């Protein structure tokens, strides 16, 4: 079962400065569920994707018909995905980017790998520190019944698309949220939907029995 995150609606108000008085129109959009590379599609109408957004080291990036662009970090208190989605809607309304059908975007998404994934995410430099962190992360995933399905370790605070081995839920998680604190195991609330239930999680994972 793949995660079905609720789509989030939003809108931007576009002002046409040429007419007198200026005209304002509203462009509604929604943020779709992330793909296996943790990219969130921003959708208008029934199924037109105007771009995708993803987070990397606290910056938010957009991928559009004009290429990939770094929007940097959002203002304090503003969710990065909301900033990115509003920016995409404004760019589309201004005619600077084009849309593609959602089915095309989904068809082009990479498929899960069969067998082990690389140790590091392609964007992560192969430094000794990163390699050791990746080994620690993969050991933690194995101990708590998670599986990486496409990329290697992306760092503690980047989205990592994982599969839950207890119920086959799939979706993006942060390693920093999965490793626990001060030697304690992570929360038994593994993901949206409740997994197999907290008692069953404790029963199936030895770390909660120590």
C-alpha positions in Angstrom: 0.0 0.0 0.0 1.4 3.3 -1.0 0.8 6.4 1.1 -2.1 8.6 0.0 -1.3 12.0 1.4 -4.2 14.4 1.2 -3.9 16.9 -1.6 -3.6 20.5 -0.3 -5.5 23.2 -2.1 -4.3 26.8 -2.5 -4.6 29.8 -4.7 -2.8 32.9 -5.7 -4.3 36.2 -6.8 -2.9 37.6 -10.0 -3.1 41.3 -10.7 -3.1 42.6 -14.3 -1.6 46.1 -14.1 -2.5 47.1 -17.6 -6.3 47.7 -17.5 -7.7 50.6 -15.5 -8.7 49.8 -12.9 -6.4 46.8 -12.4 -8.1 43.4 -12.8 -7.5 40.6 -10.3 -8.0 36.9 -11.0 -7.5 33.9 -8.7 -5.6 30.8 -9.9 -6.4 27.7 -7.8 -3.9 24.9 -7.4 -3.3 21.9 -5.3 -0.2 20.1 -4.0 -0.3 16.4 -4.9 1.3 13.4 -3.2 5.1 13.1 -3.6 6.7 10.7 -6.1 9.4 8.2 -5.3 12.0 11.0 -5.5 10.1 13.1 -2.9 9.0 15.7 -5.5 5.6 17.2 -4.9 3.6 18.0 -8.0 1.7 21.2 -8.1 -1.5 20.7 -10.1 -4.1 23.0 -11.7 -7.4 22.1 -13.2 -8.1 18.4 -13.2 -4.7 17.0 -14.0 -2.2 19.5 -15.3 1.2 19.7 -13.5 2.8 23.1 -13.6 6.0 22.0 -11.8 7.3 19.9 -9.0 8.9 21.0 -5.7 11.4 19.2 -3.4 13.4 20.1 -0.3 17.1 19.7 -0.1 19.1 20.9 3.0 16.3 23.4 4.0 16.2 25.0 0.5 13.2 24.4 -1.7 13.7 23.7 -5.4 11.3 23.7 -8.3 11.5 21.7 -11.5 9.5 23.2 -14.4 9.5 23.4 -18.2 12.2 26.1 -17.8 14.5 23.8 -15.8 15.4 23.5 -12.1 15.6 26.6 -9.9 16.5 27.1 -6.2 14.0 29.2 -4.3 16.2 29.1 -1.2 14.6 29.0 2.3 11.1 30.2 3.0 10.3 33.1 5.3 9.9 32.2 9.0 6.6 30.5 9.6 5.9 29.7 6.0 6.0 26.0 4.9 8.5 25.6 2.1 6.1 23.5 0.0 3.5 26.3 0.2 6.1 28.9 -0.9 7.2 26.7 -3.8 3.6 26.0 -4.9 2.6 29.6 -4.9 5.7 30.6 -6.8 4.9 28.0 -9.5 1.3 29.2 -9.8 2.5 32.8 -10.3 5.0 31.7 -12.9 2.3 29.8 -14.8 -0.2 32.6 -14.6 2.5 35.0 -16.0 3.1 32.6 -18.9 6.7 31.8 -18.1 6.2 28.0 -17.6 4.0 25.4 -19.3 1.9 22.5 -17.9 2.0 18.8 -18.6 -0.6 16.1 -17.9 -0.3 14.4 -14.5 -0.4 11.0 -16.2 2.8 11.9 -18.1 4.5 13.0 -15.0 3.6 9.7 -13.2 4.7 7.6 -16.2 8.1 9.2 -16.1 8.7 8.6 -12.4 11.4 6.1 -11.7 10.5 2.7 -10.4 11.7 1.1 -7.2 15.0 -0.8 -7.4 15.1 -4.5 -7.2 17.7 -5.4 -4.5 19.9 -3.1 -2.5 20.0 0.6 -3.2 23.3 2.7 -3.3 24.7 3.7 0.1 24.5 7.4 -0.6 22.0 9.6 -2.4 23.5 10.9 -5.7 23.6 14.4 -4.3 25.6 13.4 -1.2 29.4 13.6 -1.5 31.2 10.3 -0.7 33.1 11.7 2.3 34.0 9.4 5.1 31.6 11.2 7.4 28.7 10.8 5.0 29.6 7.1 4.4 29.7 6.4 8.1 26.4 8.2 8.6 24.9 6.2 5.8 26.0 2.9 7.4 24.5 4.0 10.7 21.2 5.0 9.0 20.9 1.7 7.1 21.5 -0.2 10.2 18.8 1.8 11.9 16.4 1.2 9.0 17.0 -2.6 9.3 16.5 -2.6 13.0 13.2 -0.8 12.8 11.9 -2.5 9.7 12.2 0.2 7.1 13.5 -0.2 3.6 15.0 2.4 1.1 13.5 1.7 -2.3 15.3 4.0 -4.7 18.2 6.2 -3.3 20.8 5.9 -0.6 21.1 8.0 2.5 20.2 11.6 1.7 21.3 13.2 5.0 19.4 13.4 8.3 17.2 16.3 7.3 16.2 15.6 3.7 13.2 13.6 2.6 14.0 9.9 2.1 11.4 7.7 0.3 11.0 4.6 2.4 8.8 1.5 2.6 7.5 0.2 5.9 8.1 -3.5 6.1 5.3 -4.0 8.6 2.5 -2.9 6.3 4.0 -1.9 3.0 3.2 1.8 3.4 5.5 4.0 1.3 6.3 7.7 1.5 8.9 10.3 2.5 10.4 10.3 6.0 13.3 12.1 7.7 16.1 10.0 9.1 16.3 12.5 11.9 12.7 11.5 12.9 13.5 7.8 12.8 16.6 7.5 14.8 15.2 8.2 18.2 16.8 10.5 20.8 19.4 9.8 23.5 19.5 6.1 22.8 15.7 5.7 23.0 13.9 4.0 20.1 11.8 6.3 17.8 8.1 6.8 18.3 5.9 3.7 17.7 3.7 5.9 15.5 5.5 5.1 12.4 3.6 6.9 9.7 0.1 8.1 8.6 -2.6 5.5 9.0 -1.2 4.0 12.2 0.7 1.1 10.6 -0.2 -2.2 12.3 -1.0 -0.6 15.7 1.4 0.5 18.4 1.2 -2.8 20.4 2.0 -4.9 17.3 4.9 -2.6 16.4 6.4 -3.1 19.9 5.9 -6.9 19.5 7.5 -7.1 16.0 10.5 -4.9 16.6 13.0 -6.1 19.3 14.3 -2.6 20.0 11.1 -1.7 21.8 11.5 -4.8 24.1 14.9 -3.8 25.5 
